[in-house]
Amino acid sequence: SIAQSFEEGEKNMTYGILAGLTWALETIILGIALGMSPFVSTEQAVFLAPFVSTFIHDFCSALWAMLYNGVRGNLKNVWKAFCKKGGKFVALAAVIGGPIGMTGYVMAINYMGASIGAVASAIFPAIGSILAYLFLKEKMQWYRWIFLIATLLGVYGLSYSPDLNIYAKQCCNQENPAIPLH
């Protein structure tokens, strides 16, 4: 029924908003944490900081997913899916893509700040959609193109600042350029 469909949509919208809020909170926490002394004390610490924080993020995500599926009684189904050929490819893609993507995201936060890092991560679904259209020949309805362009314009609008110049930004410690300032 229409009422049931509307209720489901509201519930999904709430989940989406909560996911966005927790992602924003994580971005802020990562930006603050990466500016603290353990991550900027030496050249090696600056280099390893994104990798360490990515490991912690992915480990906590895996723990949360296992806990969630365990409480819902889905661990057996997860294992069955993993044992199939398609499940192994999904796991391989997650092991390769997750850490690489998350490390890039954390490096953006580390070197450009939380606001620019968040903007950089906000455009990846749009880039993925365009690449899927070009290389996988996926079809997109006309209104989805309009929403994609609106999203990109919105991200640009949120990130625009006449005073922002990433290339001229004082991002490094003058005594040791490998140590970013935050």
Sequence and secondary structure as in RCSB ss.txt:
>XXXX:A:sequence
SIAQSFEEGEKNMTYGILAGLTWALETIILGIALGMSPFVSTEQAVFLAPFVSTFIHDFCSALWAMLYNGVRGNL
KNVWKAFCKKGGKFVALAAVIGGPIGMTGYVMAINYMGASIGAVASAIFPAIGSILAYLFLKEKMQWYRWIFLIA
TLLGVYGLSYSPDLNIYAKQCCNQENPAIPLH
>XXXX:A:secstr
 HHHHHHHHHHHHHHHHHHHHHHHHHHHHHHHHHTSHHHHSSHHHHHHHHHHHHHHHHHHHHHHHHHHHHHTT H
HHHHHHHHSHHHHHHHHHHHHHHHHHHHHHHHHHHHH HHHHHHHHHTHHHHHHHHHHHHS     HHHHHHHHH
HHHHHHHHH  TT  TTTS  B SS TTSB  
